[in-house]
Amino acid sequence: MKTTVRALNLAGVAVTAAAALAAPASASARSGDAHPVFVQTDDPQGNTVVAYDRGSDGSLTQAGTYATGGLGGVLDGSVVDHLASQRSLTYDQQHGLLYAVNAGSDTVTVFTVHGDRLTRTQVVSSGGRFPASVTVHGNLVYVLNALDGGSIQGYRRIGDRILRVPSWKRRLDLDPAATPQFTTTPGQVGFTPDGDHLVVTTKGNGHAIKVFAVGPLGPSAKPVTTTEDGTAPFGFTFDDGGRMVVAQAGPNAVATYTLGRTGTATQIQQIATGQAATCWIVKTGPWLYASNTGSGTLSGYRDTGIGTVKALGTTATDAGTVDAAASSDGRYLYVQTGKDGNVNAFRVNSDGSLTQVGTVTVPGAVGGEGIVAL
């Protein structure tokens, strides 16, 4: 492992006191008994979010379609994963807001959530090219832009809108000419559970985990970069102890890491999936599920609680397994499959195994990514 540590001096300007005020979410945004699933189509002709109601058995019924006001995008070389990213659709549970990227028009859409209904409140510039991932912590929102060498852009939430802070933009300094795009653009941006750091995975463009410290004036000027040749880190999540769990597309493996105070990532474990194109990963309770796009499968794991995972086996999905989301009660897992634009619904059993309970075809969602389950 080769680790490159660059300066962590904070830069940026202070946000005005008025902008820093945080309005509470309306009660209606979080009220009701609805348990919807929202799916982003990433349609280049007009991006939409399709809402589904979850039945008592976990099956889905379409409830509505909501235009984002932007366009979906398609990376060169992609087939079933046009954004080649995780968390392109992100839910802010605390404030009842849903964020969707419009990769084809370089914008981000903000919706308020009312049960299974959405109200579009804002379409705002992403501050870069090809927004592909969104993360939220408290009143802070950050967007990952995938092209032109990659960048992150920060926002302050004010009520049901977000304010872009120009000084909270940081370039990733990746090779903008690297090809094919879908394997050489960054994969995800995400806050650490404590909100003190932002993490970005670079996939095959550097094979690195980049970590920015986050302070009152925004992210550190430069990230701490941990490089592991050939790993192509893609999607990630965190275990209950705050350790990072990464889907590695290079060796087709799931790896766990500790993140030090300075931002250095230290690998604890790497376990091969035995599948092809391991790219996305989601956690629900003690269980983790990695999506294997090339195999059309999910690899299941149990979080041991000590920074390692134990393999449970594989479950077949429709072709082109991509992004996934677990229901808030942990009972169901919903998996996008990009070849035909389907969502496979699974019941999560007490031993972590999965039982399929249905499939829906999302209109206009072939190659689409971005899913949230409430």
C-alpha positions as CSV (number, residue, x, y, z in Angstrom):
1,M,0.0,0.0,0.0
2,K,1.3,3.4,-0.9
3,T,-0.1,6.4,1.0
4,T,0.3,10.0,-0.2
5,V,-0.5,12.6,2.4
6,R,-1.1,16.1,1.3
7,A,-1.6,19.2,3.3
8,L,-4.9,19.5,5.2
9,N,-5.1,23.3,5.5
10,L,-8.6,24.5,5.5
11,A,-9.7,27.0,2.9
12,G,-12.9,28.8,2.0
13,V,-15.0,31.7,3.1
14,A,-17.5,31.8,6.0
15,V,-21.1,31.4,5.2
16,T,-23.3,34.4,6.3
17,A,-25.2,34.0,9.5
18,A,-28.5,34.0,7.6
19,A,-27.3,31.2,5.4
20,A,-26.3,29.1,8.4
21,L,-29.7,29.2,9.9
22,A,-31.3,25.7,9.6
23,A,-35.1,25.6,9.2
24,P,-36.7,22.4,10.5
25,A,-38.4,20.0,8.2
26,S,-42.2,20.2,8.0
27,A,-44.0,17.5,9.8
28,S,-45.7,16.4,6.6
29,A,-42.4,15.5,5.1
30,R,-41.9,12.8,7.6
31,S,-45.5,11.9,8.6
32,G,-47.7,9.1,7.4
33,D,-47.3,5.3,7.3
34,A,-46.1,5.1,3.7
35,H,-42.9,3.1,3.0
36,P,-42.1,4.1,-0.6
37,V,-39.2,3.2,-2.8
38,F,-37.8,5.8,-5.2
39,V,-36.0,4.9,-8.3
40,Q,-34.1,7.3,-10.6
41,T,-34.2,6.6,-14.3
42,D,-31.2,8.6,-15.5
43,D,-33.0,9.0,-18.8
44,P,-31.0,11.3,-21.2
45,Q,-34.3,12.5,-22.7
46,G,-35.5,13.7,-19.3
47,N,-34.5,12.3,-15.9
48,T,-37.3,11.2,-13.6
49,V,-37.8,9.7,-10.2
50,V,-40.4,6.9,-10.1
51,A,-42.2,6.3,-6.8
52,Y,-43.4,2.9,-5.7
53,D,-45.5,1.8,-2.7
54,R,-44.1,-1.1,-0.7
55,G,-46.7,-3.8,0.0
56,S,-46.8,-5.9,3.2
57,D,-44.9,-8.6,1.4
58,G,-42.3,-6.2,0.1
59,S,-43.6,-6.2,-3.5
60,L,-43.8,-2.8,-5.3
61,T,-46.7,-0.9,-7.0
62,Q,-46.0,2.2,-9.0
63,A,-47.4,5.3,-7.3
64,G,-46.2,8.2,-9.4
65,T,-43.5,9.7,-11.7
66,Y,-41.7,13.0,-11.0
67,A,-39.6,14.9,-13.5
68,T,-36.3,16.2,-12.0
69,G,-36.2,19.1,-14.5
70,G,-32.8,17.8,-15.8
71,L,-31.3,15.2,-18.1
72,G,-29.7,11.9,-17.4
73,G,-26.2,11.2,-18.6
74,V,-24.3,8.3,-20.1
75,L,-20.6,7.7,-19.6
76,D,-18.6,6.5,-22.6
77,G,-18.2,2.7,-22.5
78,S,-21.1,2.1,-20.0
79,V,-23.8,-0.4,-20.9
80,V,-25.9,-1.3,-17.8
81,D,-24.5,1.4,-15.5
82,H,-24.7,4.8,-17.2
83,L,-23.5,6.8,-14.1
84,A,-21.1,4.1,-12.8
85,S,-21.6,5.5,-9.3
86,Q,-23.2,4.8,-6.0
87,R,-25.6,7.2,-4.1
88,S,-26.8,9.2,-7.2
89,L,-30.2,9.4,-5.4
90,T,-29.9,10.3,-1.7
91,Y,-32.5,10.7,1.0
92,D,-32.0,13.2,3.9
93,Q,-34.2,11.5,6.5
94,Q,-33.8,14.3,9.1
95,H,-35.2,16.9,6.8
96,G,-37.4,14.9,4.5
97,L,-35.5,15.8,1.4
98,L,-34.5,13.7,-1.7
99,Y,-31.5,14.7,-3.9
100,A,-31.2,13.5,-7.5
101,V,-28.3,14.1,-9.9
102,N,-28.9,15.2,-13.4
103,A,-25.6,14.1,-15.0
104,G,-26.6,15.2,-18.5
105,S,-27.3,18.8,-17.5
106,D,-24.8,19.3,-14.7
107,T,-27.5,20.0,-12.1
108,V,-28.9,18.6,-8.8
109,T,-32.6,18.4,-8.0
110,V,-34.1,18.8,-4.5
111,F,-37.5,17.2,-3.7
112,T,-39.5,17.4,-0.5
113,V,-40.9,13.9,0.4
114,H,-44.5,13.5,1.5
115,G,-45.1,9.8,1.9
116,D,-44.9,8.4,-1.7
117,R,-45.3,11.9,-3.2
118,L,-42.5,14.3,-4.2
119,T,-42.5,18.1,-4.7
120,R,-39.6,19.6,-6.6
121,T,-38.3,22.7,-4.9
122,Q,-35.1,23.4,-6.6
123,V,-32.8,22.6,-9.5
124,V,-29.2,23.9,-8.9
125,S,-25.9,23.8,-10.6
126,S,-23.6,20.9,-9.5
127,G,-20.5,23.2,-9.8
128,G,-18.9,20.8,-12.3
129,R,-19.5,18.3,-15.0
130,F,-21.5,15.1,-14.8
131,P,-22.7,15.0,-11.1
132,A,-22.8,11.3,-10.1
133,S,-23.1,11.0,-6.3
134,V,-24.6,13.0,-3.4
135,T,-24.0,12.8,0.4
136,V,-25.6,14.6,3.3
137,H,-24.7,15.2,7.0
138,G,-26.7,17.6,9.1
139,N,-27.1,20.8,7.0
140,L,-24.2,20.0,4.7
141,V,-24.6,18.5,1.2
142,Y,-21.8,17.5,-1.1
143,V,-22.0,16.5,-4.8
144,L,-19.4,14.5,-6.7
145,N,-18.8,15.6,-10.3
146,A,-17.2,12.8,-12.3
147,L,-15.7,14.5,-15.4
148,D,-13.0,17.0,-16.1
149,G,-10.7,15.3,-13.6
150,G,-13.4,15.1,-10.9
151,S,-14.4,17.5,-8.2
152,I,-16.6,17.8,-5.1
153,Q,-18.9,20.7,-4.5
154,G,-20.4,21.7,-1.1
155,Y,-23.7,23.3,-0.2
156,R,-25.5,24.5,2.9
157,R,-29.1,23.4,3.4
158,I,-31.5,26.2,4.2
159,G,-35.1,25.0,4.6
160,D,-36.0,22.9,1.6
161,R,-33.3,24.4,-0.6
162,I,-29.5,24.2,-0.8
163,L,-27.1,27.1,-1.3
164,R,-23.9,26.4,-3.3
165,V,-20.8,27.7,-1.5
166,P,-18.2,28.3,-4.3
167,S,-15.3,28.1,-1.9
168,W,-16.3,24.6,-0.9
169,K,-15.3,23.1,-4.3
170,R,-12.3,20.8,-4.4
171,R,-10.7,19.3,-7.5
172,L,-9.7,15.6,-7.4
173,D,-6.9,16.0,-10.0
174,L,-7.7,12.8,-11.8
175,D,-6.6,12.2,-15.4
176,P,-9.4,13.8,-17.4
177,A,-8.4,11.9,-20.6
178,A,-8.5,8.4,-19.0
179,T,-10.7,5.9,-20.8
180,P,-13.1,4.2,-20.7
181,Q,-15.0,6.8,-18.7
182,F,-17.2,4.3,-16.8
183,T,-14.2,2.6,-15.2
184,T,-12.0,5.8,-14.7
185,T,-14.4,8.3,-13.2
186,P,-14.8,8.6,-9.4
187,G,-17.4,6.2,-7.9
188,Q,-18.8,7.8,-4.8
189,V,-18.6,10.6,-2.3
190,G,-19.7,10.0,1.3
191,F,-19.4,11.5,4.8
192,T,-17.9,9.4,7.6
193,P,-20.5,8.6,10.2
194,D,-19.3,11.4,12.5
195,G,-19.3,13.9,9.7
196,D,-15.7,14.9,10.2
197,H,-14.4,13.6,6.8
198,L,-15.5,13.3,3.2
199,V,-14.5,10.2,1.4
200,V,-14.2,9.8,-2.4
201,T,-13.3,6.6,-4.3
202,T,-11.6,7.0,-7.7
203,K,-12.0,3.5,-9.2
204,G,-9.4,2.8,-11.9
205,N,-8.2,6.4,-12.2
206,G,-5.6,6.2,-9.4
207,H,-7.0,3.2,-7.6
208,A,-7.4,5.4,-4.5
209,I,-9.4,6.4,-1.5
210,K,-9.3,10.2,-1.0
211,V,-10.2,11.7,2.3
212,F,-10.9,15.4,3.0
213,A,-11.2,16.8,6.6
214,V,-14.4,18.9,6.9
215,G,-14.4,22.0,9.1
216,P,-16.5,25.2,9.5
217,L,-14.8,26.7,6.3
218,G,-15.4,23.6,4.2
219,P,-13.1,20.7,3.1
220,S,-9.4,20.6,3.6
221,A,-7.5,22.1,0.7
222,K,-6.1,18.7,-0.3
223,P,-7.2,15.2,0.5
224,V,-5.2,12.5,2.1
225,T,-4.8,9.8,-0.6
226,T,-4.4,6.1,0.0
227,T,-3.5,4.3,-3.2
228,E,-3.7,0.5,-3.7
229,D,-2.8,-0.4,-7.3
230,G,-5.3,-2.6,-9.1
231,T,-8.1,-2.4,-6.6
232,A,-10.4,0.1,-8.4
233,P,-12.4,1.1,-5.2
234,F,-16.0,1.8,-6.2
235,G,-19.0,1.9,-3.8
236,F,-18.6,2.0,0.0
237,T,-20.5,2.0,3.2
238,F,-19.6,2.0,6.9
239,D,-20.0,-0.7,9.6
240,D,-21.4,0.0,13.0
241,G,-17.9,0.7,14.3
242,G,-17.3,3.4,11.7
243,R,-15.0,1.3,9.6
244,M,-15.2,1.6,5.8
245,V,-16.4,-1.3,3.7
246,V,-15.5,-1.0,0.0
247,A,-16.5,-2.9,-3.1
248,Q,-13.4,-3.3,-5.2
249,A,-14.0,-3.7,-8.9
250,G,-10.3,-4.6,-9.7
251,P,-10.0,-7.9,-7.8
252,N,-13.8,-8.3,-7.4
253,A,-13.6,-8.2,-3.7
254,V,-15.0,-6.6,-0.5
255,A,-12.5,-4.9,1.7
256,T,-12.7,-3.3,5.1
257,Y,-10.6,-0.3,6.3
258,T,-10.0,1.8,9.3
259,L,-9.7,5.6,8.7
260,G,-7.2,7.3,10.9
261,R,-7.6,10.8,12.3
262,T,-5.4,12.2,9.5
263,G,-7.5,10.4,6.8
264,T,-5.2,7.6,6.0
265,A,-7.1,4.4,5.1
266,T,-5.6,1.1,6.4
267,Q,-6.9,-2.2,5.1
268,I,-8.1,-4.8,7.6
269,Q,-9.4,-7.5,5.3
270,Q,-10.0,-8.3,1.6
271,I,-12.3,-11.1,0.7
272,A,-12.9,-12.2,-2.9
273,T,-16.5,-12.4,-4.2
274,G,-15.7,-15.0,-6.9
275,Q,-18.0,-12.9,-9.1
276,A,-17.5,-10.4,-12.0
277,A,-17.6,-6.6,-11.7
278,T,-18.1,-6.2,-7.9
279,C,-19.0,-2.5,-7.7
280,W,-21.8,-1.5,-5.3
281,I,-22.4,-2.4,-1.7
282,V,-25.2,-1.7,0.8
283,K,-25.6,-2.5,4.5
284,T,-28.8,-3.3,6.5
285,G,-28.5,-4.4,10.1
286,P,-25.6,-6.9,10.4
287,W,-25.8,-7.8,6.7
288,L,-24.0,-6.4,3.7
289,Y,-24.7,-7.1,0.0
290,A,-22.3,-6.4,-2.9
291,S,-23.6,-6.1,-6.4
292,N,-21.8,-8.1,-9.1
293,T,-22.7,-6.4,-12.4
294,G,-21.0,-8.9,-14.7
295,S,-22.4,-11.9,-13.0
296,G,-25.9,-10.8,-12.3
297,T,-25.6,-11.7,-8.6
298,L,-25.4,-10.3,-5.1
299,S,-22.7,-11.5,-2.7
300,G,-23.9,-11.5,0.9
301,Y,-21.8,-10.9,4.1
302,R,-22.2,-10.7,7.8
303,D,-20.6,-7.9,9.7
304,T,-18.6,-9.6,12.5
305,G,-18.4,-6.4,14.6
306,I,-14.6,-6.4,14.6
307,G,-13.8,-4.9,11.2
308,T,-14.1,-8.1,9.2
309,V,-17.0,-9.7,7.2
310,K,-18.0,-13.3,6.7
311,A,-19.3,-14.6,3.4
312,L,-22.9,-15.9,3.2
313,G,-23.2,-16.9,-0.4
314,T,-24.6,-15.5,-3.6
315,T,-28.1,-14.7,-4.9
316,A,-29.1,-14.4,-8.5
317,T,-30.7,-11.2,-9.9
318,D,-31.7,-10.0,-13.3
319,A,-28.9,-9.1,-15.7
320,G,-26.8,-6.0,-14.9
321,T,-26.9,-5.8,-11.1
322,V,-26.2,-2.2,-10.0
323,D,-27.3,0.1,-7.2
324,A,-29.3,-1.2,-4.2
325,A,-31.2,0.0,-1.2
326,A,-32.6,-1.5,2.0
327,S,-35.9,-0.6,3.6
328,S,-35.6,1.4,6.8
329,D,-36.9,-1.5,8.8
330,G,-34.2,-3.8,7.3
331,R,-36.8,-6.3,6.1
332,Y,-36.4,-5.8,2.3
333,L,-33.7,-5.2,-0.2
334,Y,-34.3,-3.5,-3.6
335,V,-31.8,-4.0,-6.4
336,Q,-31.6,-2.1,-9.7
337,T,-30.7,-4.3,-12.7
338,G,-29.6,-2.1,-15.5
339,K,-30.0,-4.3,-18.6
340,D,-33.8,-4.1,-18.7
341,G,-34.3,-1.3,-16.1
342,N,-35.8,-3.6,-13.5
343,V,-35.9,-3.5,-9.7
344,N,-35.7,-6.9,-8.0
345,A,-37.3,-7.0,-4.6
346,F,-36.0,-9.4,-1.9
347,R,-37.0,-10.3,1.6
348,V,-34.1,-10.3,4.0
349,N,-34.3,-13.5,6.1
350,S,-33.1,-13.9,9.7
351,D,-29.9,-15.6,8.6
352,G,-29.1,-12.9,6.0
353,S,-30.2,-15.0,3.0
354,L,-32.5,-13.4,0.4
355,T,-35.8,-14.5,-1.0
356,Q,-37.1,-12.8,-4.1
357,V,-40.6,-11.4,-3.7
358,G,-41.1,-9.6,-7.0
359,T,-39.8,-7.5,-9.9
360,V,-40.9,-4.3,-11.5
361,T,-39.7,-2.7,-14.8
362,V,-39.1,1.0,-14.3
363,P,-40.2,3.1,-17.2
364,G,-37.3,4.6,-19.1
365,A,-34.7,3.2,-16.7
366,V,-32.5,0.9,-18.9
367,G,-29.0,1.7,-17.6
368,G,-30.3,3.8,-14.8
369,E,-28.9,4.1,-11.3
370,G,-30.1,5.6,-8.1
371,I,-32.5,4.0,-5.6
372,V,-33.8,4.9,-2.1
373,A,-36.0,2.8,0.1
374,L,-37.9,4.3,3.1
